[in-house]
């Protein structure tokens, strides 16, 4: 397993930081912002202001470290637990909140943001990422598609179909598996007989690498060459980021029924945000005042996004049809008209 930044904030023996202090501070700020959003999301769900929420606390470094290797025109195809990566690549907090309320406008990112709406169906989105990569190849563009998923998704047929197709055609795809140890309640040991998830890439003819998913530097050090390789025509890469889901699977889950609290407490010592802060502090590049300012700014940004989302005029029933395509099909027009006649009767 690739490890660079250790939990105490020091670098592993013979390891060098892949980012300078300024770059590290920028990514650290993104980690803090992501956690502010995540904790607020859980709080809002408990207040009845969001639907079921899936926390990603503990997985911020895996998402931000990988997404930071993308160029603005690259594609990101992710899941309901990957809000940090989606936001970092341009998907607004407001849209992510809207999606959690069931508002269809949450699934419409701004023009030029090449991020698909979060996939709820486990595994299916990997095929979409491969299709995007194939389309970019056919148009002779050097864009890369990165797709993120959990260890549970590797048991889905879509995972194997996507990996096989990408391998056969050597498509510019980066597969990032966030192995957070549990597919809801099923532990990783019961998910696959493979020693690692990374080695599954061998069967499909491209490289696989396992990294410490709570190590921002390790994730970025794996994702950067993977995207460069894909962009230059070298084909796909599978990255297994070994991390841990600190919270329940969703706010509808009780992890106490299937995992030991001592295990969770042990993983708190490997917190991805704390180790980056310790590293920056050891270099004289961070202090308590900066931390307080950053946390306040992050919280303000999240609150502003919530306010903007909740201030929008609710969609009417007729807009269920008009929001599906840029131009409504004849069938949708007829359905919309039928609904309006029924409503007005």
ABEGO torsion letter per residue (X at the ends): XBBABBAAGBBBBGBBBABBAAAAAAAAAAAAAAAAAAAAAAAAAAAGABBBBBBABGAAAAAAAAAAABBAABBBBBBAAAAAAAAAAGBBAAAAAAAAAGBAAAABBBBGBBBBBBBABBGAAAAAAAAAAAAAAAAGBABBBBBBBBAAAAABAAAAAAAAAAAAAGBBBBBBBBBAGBBGABBAAAABABABAAAAAAAAGBBBBBBBAABAAAAAAAAAAAAAAAAAGAEBBBBBBBBBBABBABAABBAAAABBAAAAAAAAAABAAAAAAAAAAAAGABBAAAAAAAAAAAAAAAAAAAAAAAABBBBBAAAAAAAABABBBAAAAAAAAAAAAAAAX
